[in-house]
């Protein structure tokens, strides 16, 4: 019994030990799990931090990527724009190169024309020097003639006085001699004495009469020469007075009325245009009306027409009042004051012309500048000499100052451009007409080729038919026996031969390729060849 109890207690103790062991195992496992859970939570927290950082880095990477993509897109657009700009610049460079060649050619022509003008100017200077020398020589001769005439008149007066004195002396001597003879000889010798006196005085009387006649002739000749010389001098003086009066009247009219100054300047400009070879209405027009952006009418003095519907605007401005005072100034201060007023007047003309904004009118195809023509060349030269910044002042406002000397080369260049344009038009017409004629010839050749092919086909069919009819195995051999069998046969079979005509239609195939329509490149060389002699002739 005790053994059983002891076994029971032992079993109980063993069970309790097992329970305790199991509890301890569960406790150890729980502690281990708690540690693992804490480690996992820590690792999860670290992973969350790392994930947050990675998400931030990913967002930053996405932002940076979008920025890079945007920058790349902008770079691509900028590159495309730069490529477009580069292409445009290349085209502009090519066009500018063509223009540069044209302007270089025009510049060479202008230089040649200026050289010719300089030569003509030198010739004019030489002629002027010769005329001045001739004038001085004539003046010197006139002075010498006047002095000689005065000396001759003085000499003649002295001779006349001497002659009168000699007459008085001779008269007194003859009178004394006669009285003495009368006293000595008496009245009986009166006739003889009178005859002797006459004989003695006759040579003196003849010499005195001849001398008096010669004096009168010389005096009359000198008087007539002096009268003619005075008449010629009077004519010259009258002409000078008339020219001076007309010049003064013109100057007074131009100084007094601005409309007359404008009309005179426009007349001078039109004369310069016509002298340069330009034709009104064809190459230039006067008082052409345009409208600005506000719908207001504006008129240009002269509008030069260029090929391709381009224009150049020229406006005439006359500055005379202040310049006339500068020319008439007697002191340097008065001259400087008048020239300052003259430059102010020119600046006012520039400002007035710039305010009209001709280049932006509707329908105007002009460069961004306007030519301001000053018809009085010395006024133009003195204005630029007195104020060296005047030309730049106008150029900044798109106004270019010109005079006769600087405008004529430009107009000659325009005239040459029209000659080149006319040559180009004629070349295009010739090219178009040649292409039309050539294509018509090709069309006729093509039709002839088709006709030759058709004739060859007909000839082949004819030969095959003749062979089938009159050949060795043709119908002629088969029906020939019919003539022997029948007595009513009255006709014989005609002899047929094949045709051997060769139509050379292949040679026409070389001509049936029509030439293309003329293009700018196809006529560039003939245009250049035509332009060279025309420019040479114009020069």
Residue pairs with C-beta under 8 A, 6 or more apart in sequence:
105 535
106 413
106 416
106 417
109 409
109 412
109 413
109 416
109 535
109 538
109 539
110 409
110 410
110 412
110 413
112 539
113 408
113 409
113 412
113 539
114 409
117 405
117 408
142 229
142 233
145 225
145 229
149 222
149 225
149 226
152 218
152 222
153 222
156 215
156 218
156 219
156 222
159 215
160 215
163 208
163 211
163 212
163 215
166 208
167 208
170 204
174 197
174 201
177 197
178 193
178 197
181 189
181 193
181 197
182 190
182 193
185 192
185 193
251 320
251 324
253 260
254 260
254 261
254 264
254 318
254 320
255 261
255 320
255 321
255 324
261 318
261 320
262 316
262 318
264 318
264 375
265 316
265 317
265 318
265 373
265 375
266 286
266 301
266 302
266 316
268 316
268 375
269 301
269 302
269 314
269 316
269 373
269 375
270 280
270 286
270 302
272 373
272 404
272 407
272 408
272 411
273 280
273 283
273 284
273 302
273 304
273 411
274 280
275 408
276 408
276 411
276 412
276 414
276 415
277 411
277 412
277 415
277 538
278 284
278 304
278 411
278 414
278 415
278 418
280 286
282 305
283 304
283 305
283 414
283 415
283 418
284 302
284 303
284 304
284 305
285 302
285 303
285 305
286 301
286 302
286 303
287 299
287 300
287 301
288 299
288 300
288 303
289 297
289 298
289 299
290 297
290 298
290 299
290 300
290 358
290 361
290 362
290 363
290 364
291 297
291 298
291 361
291 362
291 363
292 298
292 357
292 360
292 361
292 362
293 360
293 362
298 356
298 358
298 361
300 313
300 314
300 315
300 358
301 314
301 315
301 316
302 313
302 314
302 315
302 316
303 311
303 312
303 313
303 314
304 311
304 312
304 313
304 314
304 411
304 414
305 311
306 312
306 414
306 417
307 417
307 418
307 420
307 421
309 365
310 365
310 366
311 364
311 365
311 366
312 366
312 367
312 371
312 414
313 358
313 359
313 364
313 366
313 370
313 371
314 370
314 371
314 372
314 373
314 402
314 407
315 353
315 358
315 370
315 371
315 372
315 373
316 373
316 375
317 346
317 349
317 353
317 372
317 373
317 374
318 374
318 375
318 376
319 342
319 345
319 346
319 349
319 374
319 376
319 379
319 383
320 376
320 379
321 345
322 338
322 339
322 341
322 342
322 344
322 345
323 338
323 339
323 342
323 376
323 378
323 379
323 382
323 383
325 334
325 338
325 341
326 335
326 338
326 339
326 342
326 382
329 335
329 337
329 338
339 382
339 383
339 386
340 386
342 379
342 382
342 383
342 386
343 383
343 386
343 387
343 390
346 374
346 383
346 390
346 401
347 390
347 393
349 372
350 372
350 393
350 394
350 397
350 399
350 401
351 397
353 370
353 372
353 399
354 370
354 397
354 398
354 399
358 364
358 366
358 370
359 366
359 367
359 368
359 369
359 370
359 398
368 398
369 395
369 398
369 399
369 400
370 398
370 399
370 400
371 400
371 402
371 407
371 410
372 394
372 399
372 400
372 401
372 402
373 402
373 403
373 407
374 380
374 383
374 401
374 402
374 403
375 403
375 404
377 403
377 404
377 405
380 401
380 403
381 403
383 390
384 390
384 391
384 401
390 401
391 401
394 400
394 401
402 410
412 538
415 538
416 534
416 535
416 538
419 534
419 535
419 538
420 527
420 530
420 531
420 534
420 535
423 527
423 530
423 531
423 534
424 523
424 527
424 530
424 531
426 530
427 523
427 526
427 527
427 530
428 518
428 523
431 518
431 522
431 523
431 526
432 517
432 518
435 515
435 516
435 517
435 518
438 514
438 515
439 514
439 515
441 511
442 511
442 512
442 513
442 514
443 512
443 514
445 508
445 511
445 512
446 508
446 512
448 505
448 508
449 505
449 508
449 509
449 512
451 505
452 503
452 504
452 505
452 508
453 503
453 505
455 501
455 503
456 502
456 503
456 505
459 499
459 501
459 503
462 498
462 499
463 498
463 499
466 496
466 497
466 498
467 474
467 498
468 474
468 475
469 475
469 476
469 496
470 476
470 493
470 495
470 496
476 493
479 493
480 493
482 489
483 489
483 492
516 522
